[in-house]
Amino acid sequence: MMDPMADISAASSGGGNSANNSSTGGEGKEVFNLHAFQLNTKKMDTVRSFMGIVSGCVAGVAGLTGWHGLVCFLFLHLTVSLSLIVFKMKCDIQSYTNQNFLGFLMGDIQKCGLSFMLFWTLFYGLVYLF
């Protein structure tokens, strides 16, 4: 089994022997690969954190204030999440994470929102106040 998002193959995730992997009763299919799940979650977290920082810089330099900045963050967060679903996951969320569609779109929004606020106010202050 190969997981394209985590960049791991069956040989590196526990050997080529399928008897070592957790499997269903007689089908021999792998049910859950914890290592791949952790790598996928880490990569999604990295992409979303970077998105929060970059979108905060964009909103600050663009001079967005109030609701316009919040709408910018929500738009960019949803765009990046949809891009992950369409381009990296090929619209098959259940193969990469245990979240549903809405949960994946809104995942990490608080953490990314805090990074966004920090860089939004920093760059707005650097460009327009000083």
matplotlib code that plots the C-alpha trace (Angstrom):
import matplotlib.pyplot as plt

x = [0.0, 1.3, 0.1, 0.9, 0.3, 2.6, 5.2, 5.5, 5.2, 4.4, 8.1, 8.9, 5.8, 6.3, 7.8, 6.4, 4.8, 1.0, 0.8, 2.5, 0.0, -3.4, -5.9, -9.5, -10.6, -9.8, -9.6, -6.0, -6.7, -5.1, -7.7, -5.7, -2.1, -1.3, 2.1, 0.5, -2.3, 0.2, 2.2, -0.9, -2.1, 1.3, 1.5, -2.0, -1.2, 1.9, 0.1, -2.7, -0.3, 1.7, -1.6, -2.6, 0.7, 0.8, -2.9, -2.2, 0.7, -1.5, -4.4, -2.1, -0.2, -3.5, -4.8, -7.9, -9.6, -12.5, -14.8, -12.9, -9.9, -12.0, -13.7, -10.2, -9.1, -12.2, -12.0, -8.3, -8.7, -11.5, -9.6, -6.5, -8.7, -10.6, -7.3, -6.0, -9.1, -9.2, -5.5, -3.8, -6.6, -8.4, -11.8, -11.3, -11.1, -11.8, -8.5, -6.4, -8.2, -11.0, -12.8, -15.9, -16.0, -17.2, -14.9, -12.0, -12.9, -13.2, -10.3, -7.6, -9.5, -8.7, -5.0, -4.7, -6.9, -4.5, -1.5, -3.5, -4.3, -0.7, 0.7, -2.3, -1.8, 2.0, 2.1, -0.8, 1.2, 4.5, 3.0, 0.4, 1.3, 5.1]
y = [0.0, 3.4, 6.7, 9.5, 12.3, 10.9, 9.7, 6.3, 2.9, -0.6, -1.4, 1.5, 1.2, -2.2, -4.5, -6.2, -9.0, -8.3, -10.6, -7.9, -5.3, -4.9, -6.5, -7.5, -11.1, -12.8, -10.1, -9.0, -5.3, -2.8, -1.1, 1.7, 2.7, 4.9, 6.1, 7.3, 9.0, 10.9, 12.0, 13.2, 15.1, 16.7, 17.8, 19.2, 21.1, 22.5, 23.7, 25.3, 27.1, 28.4, 29.5, 31.4, 33.3, 34.2, 35.3, 37.5, 39.1, 39.6, 41.1, 43.4, 44.7, 45.1, 47.3, 45.2, 46.1, 44.8, 42.3, 42.5, 40.9, 38.2, 37.4, 37.3, 34.7, 32.6, 32.7, 31.7, 29.0, 27.4, 27.7, 26.0, 23.2, 22.6, 22.6, 19.9, 17.8, 18.2, 18.1, 16.0, 13.7, 13.3, 13.9, 10.8, 12.3, 9.0, 7.4, 10.1, 11.3, 10.2, 13.6, 14.3, 16.9, 19.8, 18.8, 18.8, 22.3, 23.8, 21.9, 24.0, 27.2, 28.5, 27.8, 29.3, 32.2, 33.1, 33.1, 35.1, 37.8, 38.0, 38.6, 40.7, 43.2, 43.1, 43.8, 46.3, 48.2, 48.0, 49.2, 51.8, 53.0, 53.4]
z = [0.0, -0.9, 0.7, -1.8, 0.7, 3.4, 0.9, 2.4, 0.9, 2.2, 2.4, 4.8, 6.9, 8.3, 5.7, 2.7, 4.7, 5.0, 8.0, 10.1, 9.2, 10.9, 8.6, 8.4, 9.1, 5.8, 3.2, 3.8, 3.4, 5.7, 7.9, 9.6, 9.3, 12.3, 10.9, 7.6, 9.5, 11.8, 8.8, 6.9, 10.0, 10.4, 6.8, 6.8, 10.0, 8.5, 5.3, 7.3, 9.7, 6.8, 5.2, 8.3, 8.4, 4.7, 4.6, 7.7, 5.8, 2.7, 4.7, 6.6, 3.6, 1.7, 4.5, 5.3, 8.6, 10.5, 8.8, 5.5, 7.1, 8.7, 5.4, 3.7, 6.3, 6.0, 2.2, 2.1, 4.7, 2.8, -0.5, 0.9, 2.6, -0.7, -2.6, -0.2, -0.8, -4.6, -5.5, -2.8, -1.7, -5.0, -3.2, -1.0, 2.5, 4.3, 3.0, 4.6, 7.7, 10.0, 9.7, 7.6, 4.9, 7.0, 9.9, 7.5, 6.1, 9.6, 11.2, 12.9, 12.2, 15.8, 15.6, 12.1, 13.2, 15.9, 13.5, 11.1, 13.7, 14.8, 11.3, 10.2, 13.0, 12.6, 8.9, 9.1, 11.8, 9.9, 6.6, 7.7, 11.2, 11.0]

ax = plt.figure().add_subplot(projection="3d")
ax.plot(x, y, z, "-o")
ax.set_aspect("equal")
plt.show()
